[in-house]
Amino acid sequence: MATTTVPVAVKLDADLKERIKHLAGVKRRSSSWLMREAVREYVEREERLEQFRQAGREAWESFQTTGLHLTFAEADAWLGKLESGDDTEIPDCHV
């Protein structure tokens, strides 16, 4: 299924426009393709970052509600096992 593209106007300073034009030539792509890829990569990165932030907020809210946690030592020991190749389960959280 092909994706429909729609034109969008973006104001760029002359230097940036020339840099994009040069890079597009080097890569044998159009300036539009290059800008579309840059925007797509930016949006995907920001969406992942927002998902990470949301997961952090939800974890904090869960901790505030339940008090369940691991100590630093417990988490560090578990991560050490994972690092050494031991595919171990995460320890049980406690209050």
Backbone bond lengths (Angstrom), bond angles and torsions (degrees), N, CA, C in turn:
res aa  C-N    CA-C-N  psi(-1)  N-CA   C-N-CA  omega(-1)  CA-C   N-CA-C  phi
1 M - - - 1.450 - - 1.527 107.99 -
2 A 1.315 116.60 122.59 1.459 122.07 -178.87 1.522 110.33 -78.69
3 T 1.314 115.13 143.67 1.451 121.29 177.48 1.516 108.90 -90.28
4 T 1.310 116.80 133.52 1.455 121.43 177.14 1.515 108.84 -82.71
5 T 1.322 115.95 132.23 1.459 119.89 177.10 1.517 108.88 -103.29
6 V 1.314 115.64 149.60 1.458 121.47 177.91 1.520 108.36 -127.15
7 P 1.318 116.95 142.41 1.466 118.99 179.94 1.528 111.32 -70.67
8 V 1.334 114.66 143.20 1.459 122.21 177.38 1.522 107.04 -136.61
9 A 1.308 116.42 133.82 1.462 120.29 178.86 1.525 109.62 -90.42
10 V 1.329 115.41 131.25 1.460 121.70 177.32 1.517 107.38 -131.10
11 K 1.322 116.49 128.82 1.460 120.18 178.36 1.522 109.06 -89.06
12 L 1.338 115.69 122.55 1.458 122.40 179.17 1.516 109.02 -120.20
13 D 1.329 116.08 149.45 1.459 117.13 173.94 1.532 108.19 -72.74
14 A 1.316 116.55 159.34 1.462 122.20 -173.25 1.526 111.79 -59.60
15 D 1.327 117.28 -39.67 1.461 120.53 -179.03 1.524 111.28 -63.01
16 L 1.320 117.16 -46.17 1.459 120.40 -179.87 1.522 110.54 -64.45
17 K 1.310 116.96 -40.65 1.468 120.99 178.69 1.524 110.16 -59.59
18 E 1.323 117.47 -43.14 1.466 121.35 179.09 1.526 111.27 -67.08
19 R 1.309 117.18 -38.71 1.464 120.43 178.14 1.525 110.75 -63.49
20 I 1.322 116.65 -41.85 1.464 121.03 177.56 1.519 109.82 -63.57
21 K 1.319 116.41 -45.25 1.469 121.29 -179.86 1.530 110.04 -59.54
22 H 1.334 116.80 -44.77 1.466 120.93 179.39 1.529 110.85 -62.87
23 L 1.324 116.74 -48.43 1.458 121.12 -179.09 1.528 111.14 -62.59
24 A 1.316 116.53 -39.30 1.465 120.48 177.71 1.529 110.06 -60.69
25 G 1.330 116.77 -41.66 1.462 120.25 178.10 1.517 112.22 -63.94
26 V 1.316 116.37 -43.62 1.465 121.21 178.93 1.525 110.57 -60.93
27 K 1.313 116.33 -40.19 1.465 121.34 -177.54 1.529 112.70 -87.14
28 R 1.340 116.20 -2.18 1.472 121.68 -178.22 1.529 111.32 56.16
29 R 1.296 114.16 44.05 1.464 122.67 176.41 1.513 107.99 -128.86
30 S 1.312 115.92 164.99 1.463 119.17 176.77 1.526 109.34 -80.79
31 S 1.315 115.34 157.53 1.467 119.87 175.12 1.523 110.08 -59.98
32 S 1.325 116.59 -38.36 1.470 120.58 179.16 1.523 110.97 -61.29
33 W 1.327 116.99 -43.36 1.461 120.77 179.44 1.523 109.89 -61.58
34 L 1.329 115.32 -45.91 1.461 120.30 -178.55 1.530 111.27 -61.00
35 M 1.322 117.13 -45.15 1.467 120.55 179.81 1.523 111.18 -67.28
36 R 1.344 116.92 -38.82 1.464 120.37 179.04 1.531 110.14 -62.78
37 E 1.343 117.16 -42.73 1.459 120.82 178.09 1.525 111.44 -64.48
38 A 1.329 116.38 -41.06 1.468 120.20 179.49 1.526 110.59 -62.85
39 V 1.313 117.09 -43.61 1.466 120.94 179.99 1.526 109.99 -66.87
40 R 1.346 117.05 -43.25 1.462 120.59 179.32 1.532 110.67 -59.75
41 E 1.336 116.81 -47.43 1.463 120.30 179.49 1.526 111.32 -62.17
42 Y 1.327 117.27 -41.15 1.467 121.31 179.11 1.529 110.48 -62.30
43 V 1.333 116.18 -47.56 1.469 120.16 -177.81 1.527 110.24 -63.57
44 E 1.336 117.60 -43.63 1.464 119.87 178.89 1.528 111.38 -62.24
45 R 1.330 117.17 -41.89 1.468 121.11 179.24 1.527 110.59 -64.03
46 E 1.326 117.11 -44.20 1.462 120.67 -179.48 1.525 111.53 -67.97
47 E 1.336 117.26 -35.26 1.466 119.80 176.49 1.525 110.72 -64.62
48 R 1.351 116.82 -42.91 1.472 119.75 177.38 1.522 110.72 -62.72
49 L 1.323 116.82 -41.15 1.461 120.85 179.03 1.526 110.66 -63.18
50 E 1.321 116.96 -41.88 1.465 120.14 179.42 1.527 110.89 -66.57
51 Q 1.342 117.64 -37.96 1.466 120.34 175.91 1.530 110.54 -62.01
52 F 1.329 116.44 -40.79 1.464 121.61 178.03 1.524 110.55 -62.75
53 R 1.332 115.90 -45.14 1.470 119.89 178.64 1.525 111.09 -62.43
54 Q 1.338 116.24 -42.66 1.460 120.35 -179.87 1.524 110.43 -63.33
55 A 1.326 117.38 -42.00 1.468 120.45 177.77 1.528 110.15 -61.71
56 G 1.317 116.91 -38.46 1.466 120.64 177.16 1.513 111.95 -64.42
57 R 1.347 116.38 -43.07 1.472 119.92 177.97 1.527 110.46 -62.45
58 E 1.341 116.25 -42.64 1.466 119.82 -179.61 1.528 111.05 -65.74
59 A 1.331 116.98 -39.40 1.468 120.26 177.89 1.525 110.15 -64.22
60 W 1.321 116.82 -41.48 1.467 120.56 179.44 1.524 110.58 -64.15
61 E 1.345 116.57 -44.21 1.468 120.35 178.69 1.524 110.69 -62.31
62 S 1.335 116.73 -39.75 1.462 120.51 178.35 1.524 110.32 -63.52
63 F 1.320 116.68 -43.55 1.466 120.15 177.97 1.521 110.57 -62.65
64 Q 1.333 117.10 -43.01 1.461 120.65 179.97 1.528 110.89 -61.64
65 T 1.322 116.68 -35.31 1.459 121.55 -178.15 1.526 112.22 -78.88
66 T 1.337 116.50 -45.31 1.467 120.14 -171.58 1.524 114.31 -102.37
67 G 1.315 117.29 -26.97 1.459 120.77 -175.52 1.524 113.42 77.73
68 L 1.339 117.48 -1.00 1.464 120.82 -178.90 1.523 110.32 -69.14
69 H 1.345 115.45 136.32 1.465 119.94 -177.23 1.524 110.45 -162.95
70 L 1.328 115.64 172.50 1.458 123.74 166.14 1.513 106.84 -115.82
71 T 1.320 117.13 148.38 1.459 119.29 173.36 1.526 107.94 -76.28
72 F 1.321 115.46 166.13 1.459 119.45 176.78 1.523 110.31 -58.39
73 A 1.319 116.62 -44.54 1.467 120.93 -178.28 1.526 111.14 -60.94
74 E 1.337 117.07 -41.39 1.469 120.63 179.29 1.525 111.11 -65.35
75 A 1.318 115.74 -45.74 1.464 119.76 179.73 1.522 110.67 -65.63
76 D 1.330 117.06 -41.38 1.462 121.55 -179.40 1.528 110.99 -63.75
77 A 1.318 116.83 -42.16 1.467 120.78 178.85 1.527 110.38 -63.96
78 W 1.327 117.02 -43.07 1.459 121.18 179.17 1.526 110.38 -63.41
79 L 1.335 117.41 -45.96 1.462 120.85 179.42 1.526 111.10 -63.71
80 G 1.330 116.81 -35.68 1.462 120.41 176.43 1.519 111.93 -61.55
81 K 1.334 116.39 -40.68 1.468 120.65 177.35 1.523 110.64 -64.12
82 L 1.327 116.68 -43.62 1.463 119.86 178.29 1.525 110.66 -61.69
83 E 1.323 115.69 -42.06 1.463 120.83 -178.96 1.530 111.58 -62.36
84 S 1.328 116.62 -34.54 1.467 120.22 -179.02 1.526 112.24 -84.25
85 G 1.336 117.47 3.29 1.458 121.03 176.02 1.510 115.06 97.59
86 D 1.315 118.34 0.08 1.465 122.27 178.58 1.525 108.04 -81.50
87 D 1.331 116.44 108.95 1.467 120.98 -177.83 1.524 109.31 -80.32
88 T 1.314 115.82 74.24 1.461 122.22 -174.85 1.526 110.99 -98.59
89 E 1.303 115.38 154.04 1.464 120.79 178.34 1.525 110.06 -74.83
90 I 1.318 115.63 153.06 1.461 120.44 176.44 1.532 108.67 -65.54
91 P 1.317 118.28 140.47 1.469 119.99 178.33 1.537 111.14 -62.30
92 D 1.312 115.45 156.84 1.465 119.84 176.49 1.523 109.92 -68.17
93 C 1.313 114.91 136.58 1.464 120.05 175.54 1.531 108.91 -73.92
94 H 1.308 115.24 156.83 1.466 120.50 -179.40 1.522 108.83 -145.75
95 V 1.326 115.49 170.09 1.466 121.20 179.55 1.507 109.33 -88.85
